[in-house]
Amino acid sequence: MGRMCKLHTDSDLRPDLNPVPGAILNTVPLYHIMEFQILFESEHHWSITNVFELIKLGHRMKTFIFFALVMCVYQPVSAGYGFAGKSLIFSTKTGNSYVRLYPSRWPPLSAFTLCLKAASEASHGYSLFSYATSNHHNELLIWQENNEEISLELGSTVVRFSLPKMNALLRHICVTWESENGLITFWVNGERSLYKVGSRGGIVRAGGSVILGQEQDSVGGGFDINQSFVGEITDVNMWDHVLSANEIKAISQDCQSAEGNIIDWTTVSYTAIGNVHVKDNNDCSPLGTVG
């Protein structure tokens, strides 16, 4: 676990996931950078002089960044690859704690299956999965209302389903969509909801930001503390096609390994920002793969 000092503007750069203490986490010349991070191990004591020396490595760095760095608020941050056998614990409402996933590929999607396990006792509405692009901040959103409704949002299309309210028991949730006919369905613990139709002929665009724990109102940001997720989430996997009923039923069982070809929970790279706990859950031993 380290600490992060982050300056926000309009660029979105993926960090180096094998940083050295004090490294600036990107590989492009600093004069091209509009957002950057400094990550260092908590046991190292870095002075302002150290920070300034790092900045001097950049080319044509703007003077204001020197002073902005001094004013940064530091937050816990960790980065790595894969969550095999692990859960994310969001213990309290915040406006700045989240996990960002970096899928190795995300082409334009004309179909998908998105699955996860989650539990929450929160009484407010919150995001279970937020994917934002420059075209729409709700390019793909799974939203849990504060009642017994859960919705899939695809851009301006919102399709709601009446399902049992979330509680303290982990449940396996999948949602499928295909553009050709617009069919959408949710699965909860291997049981299918009715079909509904939405975003027929649509597409889920590439080049966006995947966030767990917050709902994005802009790419990578625009968080609202009153929409933050409080609870546990794990086993987030996504495919670029609709899985069969038998496949979804199989992966809803605790000990079936599901490795999505868009998001694979066991290998996806990530950054965890703020008050997020990554904990072993010992829920499942891999038995095979599907999809």
N, C-alpha and C positions, 0 to 999 in steps of 0.2 A: 504494500500500500504506500503510495506516495502522496504528494500534494501538487495541485495544479494551479497555475496562474493563467487565465485565459482572457484574451482580448477579442471581443466580438466585433466583426464587421460583416461583409457580404461574401466572404469566401468560405469554403467548407473543405478542410484538408484532413485526410485520414492520418492519424498519428503513426509513428514508428512503434511497433508493438514489442520491440526489444531495446528499450531505451537504456542509455547509460546515465548515471547521475548527472543532472544538470544539462542534459542534452536538449536542444530545441527539436521538437518532435515533428519534423518534416524534412524533406530532402530537396526542396526547391529553393532558389536564391531568395533571401529575405526581402529583397526589394520587390518581389512579386507577391509577397504574402500580405493578406488582409486579416488573417486570423492565425494565431499561433499559440502554442502551449509550452510551458516549462515544467518538466516532471523531474522530481528528485526523490531519493530515498529519505524517509523521515528521520533516519538516524544521522544524516549529514546536515551540517549547519551551514547554510549558504548565506553569505552576507549580501547586502545591496551591491557592494563592489564586485562580487562574483557575478551577479546578474548583469551588471553593466558590462563586464568583460565579455560575457556571452553575446550581448547585443552588438558589441563592436565587431563581431565576426560577420555581421550582415553587411550588405552593400547598399549604400544610400538609405539607411534606415531613417525614417522620419523622427524628428526631435521629440514630437509629442509622445511617442511610444515609450521613451525613457521614463517620462513622468507617469504615464498610465500604468506602467509595470509596478511602480512604487505603490500605487493606489489599489492594486488588485486585491480581491478577497480570495484567500486560498481555500480550496475544498479538497477533501480526499478524492483520489483518483487511482484506479488500477486499470491495467490493460493486459490482454492476453488472448489465447486461442482456446475455444471450446469450453463447454459446461457439462461434460459427461458426468452423470451422477450428481449433479449440483442443481440447487435452486437459488433463485434470487429472492431475497427477503426485503421488502419495503416496509419498514416498521412504523412509519408515521407520515402524515401529509407534509409534503414539502413542495416548493416551487422550483427546486434546482437539483433534485436527485433523480437519476435515470441511468439506464444502460442503453448504449447505442451499439447496434449490430452492424457488421460490415460484410454482407454476403459476397462471396467471391464472384458471383454472377447475378444479374437481375435484368434479363432482357425484357422488352415490352411483352406483357402477358395478356393472352386472350383466354386463359383459364388458369385456375389455381386451386390447390387445397392447402389450407393453413390450419395447423393443429397446435394446441398447447394445453398444459395443465395449469390450473389456477385455483386459488382459494382466497376469499376476502370476506370480512364482516363489515366492510365500509357501507355506510348508508347513503353516500353521495354517488353521483354518476362518475365514471372513470373509464379510461382507455385500457384495454387489454393488449392492443397492438396498434401502433401508429406508424403509418408510412406516408411521408409528405414529399411532394415534388414542387418544383417551381410553378407548375401548372395549377396544382390544388393542394392545400395543406392537408386535406383528407382524401388523398389519392386512394388510400386503402386504410380503413379504420374499423376496428372492432370496438364497439362502445357498449358498456354495460350501464343501463339506466339505473336510477335509484329505486326502481320497482322491479317487476319480473320481466322486463323487456331487455333484449339484447339486439343490437343492430349492426348490420354491415353497411358501411358507407363507402361508395365508390365515386369519388368526386362529388358532384351535386346530387347523386342518387343515394337515397337512404331507405333501406329495407329493414323493417323491424319484425322481430319474432318474440312471441310470448313464451318464455322458458322459465323453469324453476329458478328462484332467486339464488344468487351466489351465497355461500355460507362458509363455515370453517373447514369443511371437508373438501380436499382436492378433487376437482372434477376434470375430466378430459373433454375438451371442446375442439371440434373441427368445423370449419366452414368451407364450402365448395362453391365455385362459380365458374360458368363458362359463357363466353361472349356470344357464341353462335345462337343459342336459344335464350340466354339470360337467366338460366335456372340457377337459383341459390338455395342451399339448404344448410342447416346447422345439424351437427351431431353432438350429443352429450352422453358421455360414457358408453359410446357405441350404439346409441339409439338415435334414429333419424327424425328430424322434424318434418313437417310438410314442406313441399317445394313452393317457392315464390319466384317471381320474375323481376329482374332489375338490370339496368345497364346492358340491355341487349345490343349487340354490335359494338360495344365499347372496348376499351383497352386500358390496362394498368401500365402507366408509363414507367420507363426506366430512369435511372439517375437520381433517385430520391434518397431519403434518410429514414432508417428504421429505428424507432425508439420504443423501449419498454419502460413503463412506469409513469409516463407523462403523455399528454395529448398535444401534438404540435399545432400551433397556429401559424407557424412559418417553418421553413426547412431547418430542422435542428434546434428550434427554439419556440418562443411564444408560449411558454408553459403557464398554467394557472394552478395554484396550490389547491384550489377547490375541485380540480379535476384529476388530481394525482392518484395513482394506484397505491393502495395500502393492503398488503397481504403477501402471498407467495406465488411465484410463477416459475414454471420449469417446462422442459421438453417442447420448446418452440421449434417447429419444423414446417417447412413450406416446400411445395412441389409446383412445377409449372404445368400441371394437368390435374384433372379430377381423378382422385383415387377411387377404386371400386368400393362397394359396400363392404365386401369381405376384408379388404385391406384396412379400411378405417376401423372396423370392428376389432381386427387383430391388434392394431397399434393402440387401441384404447385400453387394452389389457396391460397391466403394469410391467410385465417383463418381455415386451416385444420392442426391439430396437427399431426406431424410425429415423431414417436419415434422409432428410429432404434434399432435393437437388437444387433448390434455391437457398434455403436456410437449413443447415444441418447443425442442430444444437450441440453436437459433440465436437465440432471442429470450427464453428464460426468465430471469427475474430471480433473483439469487442473492446469498448471502454466503459467502465463503470464510474459514474460521477456522483459524489455526495454520499448521502446516508443510505447506501445499498450494501447489504450483506450477501456474499456468495458463500453458500454453505453446502456441505455434503448432505444429500438426502437419503442415500442408501435405499432408494425405492425400487430399483430395478437392475437386474443383471442382463446385459445384451444377449439375446438368443438368435438374432438374425436381422435381416433388413427387408424392407418392402419398398416398392415404388421404383 
